[in-house]
C-alpha cells in the first residue's frame, strides 16, 4: 500500500472529525465556496457535522428519471467511445485524449475473454469535489458480482491521467458485473482516488475499500436493482467507468460534457 493510500486514510480521519459547531460551519462554508457547490438540492451547509458528512450529502428530494440509460452520478465525461486493439489484441480505451488503458487489465477477473471479443463501448465519468457523490443504477439490472482490486490511490484528475500511464488500471477499484435485460453485460468500475477514503455499497456492506492488499470477488444470486436505485457513494470524488458489450448502447453525450444522475446519457440499440 503506497503513500497515496496512507495519505487518503489520514485525510479520511480528519474529514470525519466533528469540530465545534461554529468552526465546522466555517469549514463547510469555505469548502462550498472554494468548489462553487450548488447546495439548492441539499440541506443547509451548517447542518453537516463533519466534512465527510458534507461530501456524502444526500438529495433532499428524488430526481425525476429520464427515459433510456441514465447517468449513474453527477460529473463530467472525460472520454467515451468504442474500444480499439493494439498489436497484442488487447482491447484499449482512452482515459483522456491520447492516454489509453487496457480493458482486460481494468476488469481483471470480472470479465471472460469471450465476453470482450466483439469489443466494448465505454464512458469515463469524473466526479469532482463539488459533485453529488452517490451513485445509482443507470437502468434495471441484475448484479452478478462485485470484484475488489487492490491498488494505489493516485489522483484521477485530468493532469494526472495525462502523466501516469494506465492510471485507472493501477488504482484501487470495485467492479460490478451486471446483466441488462437478460441480454448483455455492463461493467460499472468505481475507481478509487487520492483522498477518497472509502467507497460504500448499499447491497453489500462487507466490501471494504482502502483496507485490503488482496483481491476478491463476491457473487450474488437474484440480486436485481431498479433504475435509479442508490448503489452507494464515494467519500469525496473519483471516477466511474461504464463498459458495455459493443452495440447495445448509443451514447447521447460527448466528451467533456457535464452529466447528472437521472439524466439520459445513452439510448438502447
C-alpha positions as YAML, in Angstrom:
chain: A
units: angstrom
residues:
- id: 1
  name: UNK
  ca: [0.00, 0.00, 0.00]
- id: 2
  name: UNK
  ca: [1.61, 3.25, -1.13]
- id: 3
  name: UNK
  ca: [1.94, 6.77, 0.21]
- id: 4
  name: UNK
  ca: [-1.22, 7.88, -1.61]
- id: 5
  name: UNK
  ca: [-3.23, 5.23, 0.26]
- id: 6
  name: UNK
  ca: [-1.81, 6.33, 3.62]
- id: 7
  name: UNK
  ca: [-2.50, 9.98, 2.85]
- id: 8
  name: UNK
  ca: [-6.07, 9.11, 1.92]
- id: 9
  name: UNK
  ca: [-6.52, 7.26, 5.22]
- id: 10
  name: UNK
  ca: [-5.24, 10.26, 7.18]
- id: 11
  name: UNK
  ca: [-7.46, 12.63, 5.21]
- id: 12
  name: UNK
  ca: [-10.40, 10.32, 5.86]
- id: 13
  name: UNK
  ca: [-9.83, 10.51, 9.61]
- id: 14
  name: UNK
  ca: [-9.64, 14.33, 9.53]
- id: 15
  name: UNK
  ca: [-12.72, 14.59, 7.31]
- id: 16
  name: UNK
  ca: [-14.75, 12.55, 9.79]
- id: 17
  name: UNK
  ca: [-13.71, 14.71, 12.78]
- id: 18
  name: UNK
  ca: [-16.54, 16.75, 14.26]
- id: 19
  name: UNK
  ca: [-15.27, 20.21, 15.14]
- id: 20
  name: UNK
  ca: [-17.25, 22.56, 17.39]
- id: 21
  name: UNK
  ca: [-20.34, 23.71, 15.52]
- id: 22
  name: UNK
  ca: [-19.23, 27.27, 14.70]
- id: 23
  name: UNK
  ca: [-15.82, 26.05, 13.47]
- id: 24
  name: UNK
  ca: [-17.40, 23.26, 11.42]
- id: 25
  name: UNK
  ca: [-19.81, 25.74, 9.84]
- id: 26
  name: UNK
  ca: [-16.89, 27.90, 8.70]
- id: 27
  name: UNK
  ca: [-15.01, 24.86, 7.38]
- id: 28
  name: UNK
  ca: [-18.08, 23.76, 5.44]
- id: 29
  name: UNK
  ca: [-18.65, 27.28, 4.12]
- id: 30
  name: UNK
  ca: [-15.04, 27.54, 2.95]
- id: 31
  name: UNK
  ca: [-15.30, 24.19, 1.16]
- id: 32
  name: UNK
  ca: [-18.60, 25.08, -0.54]
- id: 33
  name: UNK
  ca: [-17.21, 28.43, -1.68]
- id: 34
  name: UNK
  ca: [-13.87, 27.01, -2.83]
- id: 35
  name: UNK
  ca: [-15.52, 24.43, -5.11]
- id: 36
  name: UNK
  ca: [-18.59, 26.50, -6.08]
- id: 37
  name: UNK
  ca: [-21.00, 23.86, -4.82]
- id: 38
  name: UNK
  ca: [-24.69, 24.36, -5.60]
- id: 39
  name: UNK
  ca: [-26.45, 23.44, -2.35]
- id: 40
  name: UNK
  ca: [-30.02, 24.00, -3.62]
- id: 41
  name: UNK
  ca: [-30.82, 20.25, -3.59]
- id: 42
  name: UNK
  ca: [-29.29, 19.61, -0.16]
- id: 43
  name: UNK
  ca: [-29.59, 20.56, 3.49]
- id: 44
  name: UNK
  ca: [-28.01, 23.90, 4.51]
- id: 45
  name: UNK
  ca: [-24.24, 23.62, 4.93]
- id: 46
  name: UNK
  ca: [-24.37, 24.34, 8.68]
- id: 47
  name: UNK
  ca: [-26.32, 21.12, 9.26]
- id: 48
  name: UNK
  ca: [-23.38, 18.88, 8.32]
- id: 49
  name: UNK
  ca: [-21.39, 17.93, 11.41]
- id: 50
  name: UNK
  ca: [-18.20, 16.98, 9.53]
- id: 51
  name: UNK
  ca: [-16.59, 17.43, 6.13]
- id: 52
  name: UNK
  ca: [-17.27, 13.77, 5.46]
- id: 53
  name: UNK
  ca: [-20.99, 14.32, 6.05]
- id: 54
  name: UNK
  ca: [-20.89, 17.23, 3.59]
- id: 55
  name: UNK
  ca: [-19.02, 15.13, 1.00]
- id: 56
  name: UNK
  ca: [-21.58, 12.33, 1.31]
- id: 57
  name: UNK
  ca: [-24.63, 14.60, 1.33]
- id: 58
  name: UNK
  ca: [-27.90, 13.12, 0.13]
- id: 59
  name: UNK
  ca: [-30.52, 14.73, -2.08]
- id: 60
  name: UNK
  ca: [-33.45, 16.27, -0.24]
- id: 61
  name: UNK
  ca: [-35.86, 15.17, -2.97]
- id: 62
  name: UNK
  ca: [-35.75, 12.42, -5.56]
- id: 63
  name: UNK
  ca: [-34.91, 13.47, -9.10]
- id: 64
  name: UNK
  ca: [-37.25, 12.51, -11.92]
- id: 65
  name: UNK
  ca: [-35.69, 9.75, -14.02]
- id: 66
  name: UNK
  ca: [-35.43, 10.35, -17.76]
- id: 67
  name: UNK
  ca: [-36.02, 7.67, -20.36]
- id: 68
  name: UNK
  ca: [-33.44, 5.11, -21.59]
- id: 69
  name: UNK
  ca: [-29.98, 4.74, -19.97]
- id: 70
  name: UNK
  ca: [-29.26, 7.41, -17.36]
- id: 71
  name: UNK
  ca: [-26.05, 8.65, -15.78]
- id: 72
  name: UNK
  ca: [-25.29, 6.82, -12.51]
- id: 73
  name: UNK
  ca: [-23.89, 10.01, -10.98]
- id: 74
  name: UNK
  ca: [-23.18, 13.69, -11.38]
- id: 75
  name: UNK
  ca: [-19.87, 14.53, -13.03]
- id: 76
  name: UNK
  ca: [-18.17, 15.19, -16.35]
- id: 77
  name: UNK
  ca: [-17.43, 12.80, -19.21]
- id: 78
  name: UNK
  ca: [-13.67, 12.78, -19.76]
- id: 79
  name: UNK
  ca: [-13.79, 10.32, -22.64]
- id: 80
  name: UNK
  ca: [-16.22, 7.94, -24.34]
- id: 81
  name: UNK
  ca: [-16.28, 5.77, -27.42]
- id: 82
  name: UNK
  ca: [-15.52, 2.21, -28.56]
- id: 83
  name: UNK
  ca: [-12.52, 0.05, -27.80]
- id: 84
  name: UNK
  ca: [-9.66, -0.48, -30.24]
- id: 85
  name: UNK
  ca: [-6.91, -3.12, -30.27]
- id: 86
  name: UNK
  ca: [-3.14, -2.96, -30.01]
- id: 87
  name: UNK
  ca: [-0.62, -5.37, -31.55]
- id: 88
  name: UNK
  ca: [-1.27, -7.84, -28.73]
- id: 89
  name: UNK
  ca: [-5.02, -7.95, -29.47]
- id: 90
  name: UNK
  ca: [-5.84, -6.21, -26.19]
- id: 91
  name: UNK
  ca: [-8.95, -4.04, -26.04]
- id: 92
  name: UNK
  ca: [-7.90, -0.47, -25.28]
- id: 93
  name: UNK
  ca: [-9.87, 2.64, -24.28]
- id: 94
  name: UNK
  ca: [-8.88, 6.23, -23.63]
- id: 95
  name: UNK
  ca: [-8.92, 7.72, -20.13]
- id: 96
  name: UNK
  ca: [-8.46, 11.13, -21.77]
- id: 97
  name: UNK
  ca: [-7.37, 12.03, -25.30]
- id: 98
  name: UNK
  ca: [-4.02, 10.41, -26.07]
- id: 99
  name: UNK
  ca: [-3.82, 8.30, -22.88]
- id: 100
  name: UNK
  ca: [-5.10, 4.72, -23.12]
- id: 101
  name: UNK
  ca: [-5.64, 1.78, -20.77]
- id: 102
  name: UNK
  ca: [-6.32, -1.94, -21.16]
- id: 103
  name: UNK
  ca: [-9.93, -3.04, -20.69]
- id: 104
  name: UNK
  ca: [-8.80, -6.54, -19.76]
- id: 105
  name: UNK
  ca: [-6.44, -5.19, -17.11]
- id: 106
  name: UNK
  ca: [-9.08, -2.82, -15.75]
- id: 107
  name: UNK
  ca: [-11.73, -5.53, -15.41]
- id: 108
  name: UNK
  ca: [-9.38, -8.26, -14.16]
- id: 109
  name: UNK
  ca: [-11.29, -11.43, -13.21]
- id: 110
  name: UNK
  ca: [-14.73, -9.88, -13.63]
- id: 111
  name: UNK
  ca: [-14.69, -10.43, -17.42]
- id: 112
  name: UNK
  ca: [-14.12, -13.53, -19.51]
- id: 113
  name: UNK
  ca: [-12.17, -13.28, -22.76]
- id: 114
  name: UNK
  ca: [-15.17, -14.27, -24.87]
- id: 115
  name: UNK
  ca: [-17.29, -11.53, -23.27]
- id: 116
  name: UNK
  ca: [-14.94, -8.90, -24.71]
- id: 117
  name: UNK
  ca: [-14.08, -10.45, -28.08]
- id: 118
  name: UNK
  ca: [-16.57, -8.33, -30.06]
- id: 119
  name: UNK
  ca: [-15.38, -5.10, -28.47]
- id: 120
  name: UNK
  ca: [-16.94, -2.72, -25.98]
- id: 121
  name: UNK
  ca: [-18.34, 0.77, -25.69]
- id: 122
  name: UNK
  ca: [-17.24, 2.87, -22.73]
- id: 123
  name: UNK
  ca: [-17.65, 6.17, -20.92]
- id: 124
  name: UNK
  ca: [-15.46, 7.63, -18.16]
- id: 125
  name: UNK
  ca: [-17.33, 9.89, -15.72]
- id: 126
  name: UNK
  ca: [-15.19, 12.04, -13.42]
- id: 127
  name: UNK
  ca: [-16.72, 13.22, -10.14]
- id: 128
  name: UNK
  ca: [-15.04, 16.38, -8.89]
- id: 129
  name: UNK
  ca: [-15.04, 17.51, -5.22]
- id: 130
  name: UNK
  ca: [-18.09, 19.70, -5.95]
- id: 131
  name: UNK
  ca: [-20.29, 16.88, -7.24]
- id: 132
  name: UNK
  ca: [-23.01, 14.82, -5.57]
- id: 133
  name: UNK
  ca: [-21.06, 11.69, -4.60]
- id: 134
  name: UNK
  ca: [-23.74, 8.99, -4.59]
- id: 135
  name: UNK
  ca: [-24.09, 6.51, -7.44]
- id: 136
  name: UNK
  ca: [-27.20, 4.80, -8.74]
- id: 137
  name: UNK
  ca: [-28.31, 2.09, -11.16]
- id: 138
  name: UNK
  ca: [-28.39, 3.52, -14.73]
- id: 139
  name: UNK
  ca: [-31.14, 1.06, -15.72]
- id: 140
  name: UNK
  ca: [-32.94, -2.01, -14.43]
- id: 141
  name: UNK
  ca: [-30.27, -4.67, -14.00]
- id: 142
  name: UNK
  ca: [-29.12, -7.81, -12.23]
- id: 143
  name: UNK
  ca: [-25.85, -7.54, -10.29]
- id: 144
  name: UNK
  ca: [-23.93, -10.75, -10.88]
- id: 145
  name: UNK
  ca: [-20.75, -10.00, -8.95]
- id: 146
  name: UNK
  ca: [-18.60, -7.37, -7.25]
- id: 147
  name: UNK
  ca: [-14.83, -7.64, -7.67]
- id: 148
  name: UNK
  ca: [-12.44, -5.70, -5.45]
- id: 149
  name: UNK
  ca: [-8.98, -4.97, -6.92]
- id: 150
  name: UNK
  ca: [-6.38, -3.55, -4.56]
- id: 151
  name: UNK
  ca: [-4.10, -0.81, -5.82]
- id: 152
  name: UNK
  ca: [-2.79, 2.71, -5.47]
- id: 153
  name: UNK
  ca: [-4.86, 5.84, -4.90]
- id: 154
  name: UNK
  ca: [-3.45, 8.28, -7.42]
- id: 155
  name: UNK
  ca: [-5.46, 11.40, -8.17]
- id: 156
  name: UNK
  ca: [-7.72, 10.86, -11.19]
- id: 157
  name: UNK
  ca: [-7.59, 14.50, -12.30]
- id: 158
  name: UNK
  ca: [-7.02, 15.24, -15.97]
- id: 159
  name: UNK
  ca: [-3.45, 16.35, -15.21]
- id: 160
  name: UNK
  ca: [-2.59, 13.03, -13.54]
- id: 161
  name: UNK
  ca: [-4.34, 10.98, -16.24]
- id: 162
  name: UNK
  ca: [-2.07, 12.63, -18.81]
- id: 163
  name: UNK
  ca: [1.09, 11.95, -16.77]
- id: 164
  name: UNK
  ca: [0.56, 8.48, -15.26]
- id: 165
  name: UNK
  ca: [0.37, 5.58, -17.74]
- id: 166
  name: UNK
  ca: [-2.59, 3.21, -17.27]
- id: 167
  name: UNK
  ca: [-3.72, 5.12, -14.18]
- id: 168
  name: UNK
  ca: [-7.18, 3.53, -13.96]
- id: 169
  name: UNK
  ca: [-5.67, 0.04, -14.02]
- id: 170
  name: UNK
  ca: [-3.18, 0.94, -11.27]
- id: 171
  name: UNK
  ca: [-5.72, 2.36, -8.82]
- id: 172
  name: UNK
  ca: [-7.86, 0.52, -6.34]
- id: 173
  name: UNK
  ca: [-11.30, -0.23, -7.74]
- id: 174
  name: UNK
  ca: [-14.57, -2.12, -7.32]
- id: 175
  name: UNK
  ca: [-16.14, -3.66, -10.43]
- id: 176
  name: UNK
  ca: [-19.81, -4.53, -10.62]
- id: 177
  name: UNK
  ca: [-20.68, -7.01, -13.35]
- id: 178
  name: UNK
  ca: [-24.33, -6.56, -14.33]
- id: 179
  name: UNK
  ca: [-26.73, -8.27, -16.71]
- id: 180
  name: UNK
  ca: [-29.04, -5.92, -18.61]
- id: 181
  name: UNK
  ca: [-32.41, -7.13, -19.91]
- id: 182
  name: UNK
  ca: [-31.03, -10.67, -19.64]
- id: 183
  name: UNK
  ca: [-29.15, -9.98, -22.89]
- id: 184
  name: UNK
  ca: [-25.85, -8.16, -22.44]
- id: 185
  name: UNK
  ca: [-23.27, -7.24, -19.82]
- id: 186
  name: UNK
  ca: [-22.50, -3.88, -18.27]
- id: 187
  name: UNK
  ca: [-19.47, -3.39, -16.04]
- id: 188
  name: UNK
  ca: [-19.51, -0.44, -13.64]
- id: 189
  name: UNK
  ca: [-15.99, 0.30, -12.44]
- id: 190
  name: UNK
  ca: [-15.67, 2.51, -9.37]
- id: 191
  name: UNK
  ca: [-12.11, 3.84, -9.30]
- id: 192
  name: UNK
  ca: [-10.53, 4.94, -6.03]
- id: 193
  name: UNK
  ca: [-8.53, 8.15, -5.93]
- id: 194
  name: UNK
  ca: [-6.39, 10.36, -3.69]
- id: 195
  name: UNK
  ca: [-8.35, 11.40, -0.58]
- id: 196
  name: UNK
  ca: [-11.21, 9.04, -1.43]
- id: 197
  name: UNK
  ca: [-11.09, 7.25, 1.90]
- id: 198
  name: UNK
  ca: [-13.91, 4.84, 1.20]
- id: 199
  name: UNK
  ca: [-16.40, 3.56, -1.33]
- id: 200
  name: UNK
  ca: [-19.66, 2.23, 0.10]
- id: 201
  name: UNK
  ca: [-22.14, -0.20, -1.44]
- id: 202
  name: UNK
  ca: [-25.67, -0.48, -0.10]
- id: 203
  name: UNK
  ca: [-26.24, -4.07, -1.27]
- id: 204
  name: UNK
  ca: [-23.03, -5.46, 0.29]
- id: 205
  name: UNK
  ca: [-21.63, -3.63, 3.31]
- id: 206
  name: UNK
  ca: [-18.83, -6.20, 3.66]
- id: 207
  name: UNK
  ca: [-16.94, -4.60, 0.75]
- id: 208
  name: UNK
  ca: [-14.23, -2.53, 2.43]
- id: 209
  name: UNK
  ca: [-12.03, -0.26, 0.30]
- id: 210
  name: UNK
  ca: [-8.63, 1.27, 1.10]
- id: 211
  name: UNK
  ca: [-8.30, -1.65, 3.51]
- id: 212
  name: UNK
  ca: [-7.08, -4.87, 1.87]
- id: 213
  name: UNK
  ca: [-3.95, -5.89, -0.03]
- id: 214
  name: UNK
  ca: [-5.66, -8.80, -1.77]
- id: 215
  name: UNK
  ca: [-8.31, -9.06, -4.47]
- id: 216
  name: UNK
  ca: [-11.64, -10.80, -4.00]
- id: 217
  name: UNK
  ca: [-14.94, -11.38, -5.77]
- id: 218
  name: UNK
  ca: [-18.41, -11.65, -4.26]
- id: 219
  name: UNK
  ca: [-21.07, -13.31, -6.41]
- id: 220
  name: UNK
  ca: [-24.80, -12.84, -5.97]
- id: 221
  name: UNK
  ca: [-27.95, -14.77, -6.80]
- id: 222
  name: UNK
  ca: [-31.15, -12.98, -7.72]
- id: 223
  name: UNK
  ca: [-29.77, -9.52, -6.88]
- id: 224
  name: UNK
  ca: [-31.94, -7.25, -9.01]
- id: 225
  name: UNK
  ca: [-31.93, -3.44, -8.76]
- id: 226
  name: UNK
  ca: [-34.24, -0.93, -10.36]
- id: 227
  name: UNK
  ca: [-33.23, 2.04, -12.47]
- id: 228
  name: UNK
  ca: [-32.30, 4.97, -10.23]
- id: 229
  name: UNK
  ca: [-31.84, 2.81, -7.13]
- id: 230
  name: UNK
  ca: [-28.95, 4.03, -4.97]
- id: 231
  name: UNK
  ca: [-25.96, 1.68, -5.07]
- id: 232
  name: UNK
  ca: [-23.66, 3.56, -2.69]
- id: 233
  name: UNK
  ca: [-21.33, 6.53, -2.52]
- id: 234
  name: UNK
  ca: [-17.78, 7.79, -2.65]
- id: 235
  name: UNK
  ca: [-16.29, 9.81, 0.16]
- id: 236
  name: UNK
  ca: [-15.10, 12.86, -1.82]
- id: 237
  name: UNK
  ca: [-14.82, 12.39, -5.61]
- id: 238
  name: UNK
  ca: [-13.50, 9.90, -8.11]
- id: 239
  name: UNK
  ca: [-14.35, 8.20, -11.41]
- id: 240
  name: UNK
  ca: [-16.92, 5.71, -12.67]
- id: 241
  name: UNK
  ca: [-16.05, 3.84, -15.86]
- id: 242
  name: UNK
  ca: [-19.03, 2.35, -17.70]
- id: 243
  name: UNK
  ca: [-18.16, -0.56, -20.00]
- id: 244
  name: UNK
  ca: [-20.81, -2.33, -22.05]
- id: 245
  name: UNK
  ca: [-20.60, -5.05, -24.68]
- id: 246
  name: UNK
  ca: [-20.45, -3.34, -28.06]
- id: 247
  name: UNK
  ca: [-23.60, -2.49, -29.99]
- id: 248
  name: UNK
  ca: [-26.15, -2.26, -27.16]
- id: 249
  name: UNK
  ca: [-25.90, 1.43, -26.24]
- id: 250
  name: UNK
  ca: [-25.61, 4.60, -28.30]
- id: 251
  name: UNK
  ca: [-24.14, 7.48, -26.31]
- id: 252
  name: UNK
  ca: [-26.13, 10.72, -26.45]
- id: 253
  name: UNK
  ca: [-23.36, 12.77, -24.80]
- id: 254
  name: UNK
  ca: [-19.94, 13.98, -25.91]
- id: 255
  name: UNK
  ca: [-16.51, 14.26, -24.32]
- id: 256
  name: UNK
  ca: [-16.22, 17.00, -21.65]
- id: 257
  name: UNK
  ca: [-19.98, 17.37, -21.30]
- id: 258
  name: UNK
  ca: [-21.35, 17.53, -17.75]
- id: 259
  name: UNK
  ca: [-23.77, 14.79, -16.70]
- id: 260
  name: UNK
  ca: [-26.23, 14.45, -13.86]
- id: 261
  name: UNK
  ca: [-27.70, 11.45, -12.13]
- id: 262
  name: UNK
  ca: [-31.22, 10.74, -13.51]
- id: 263
  name: UNK
  ca: [-30.49, 12.42, -16.87]
- id: 264
  name: UNK
  ca: [-30.17, 10.32, -20.05]
- id: 265
  name: UNK
  ca: [-26.69, 9.64, -21.41]
- id: 266
  name: UNK
  ca: [-27.45, 6.82, -23.90]
- id: 267
  name: UNK
  ca: [-30.20, 5.09, -25.84]
- id: 268
  name: UNK
  ca: [-30.65, 1.34, -26.03]
- id: 269
  name: UNK
  ca: [-29.97, -0.08, -29.50]
...
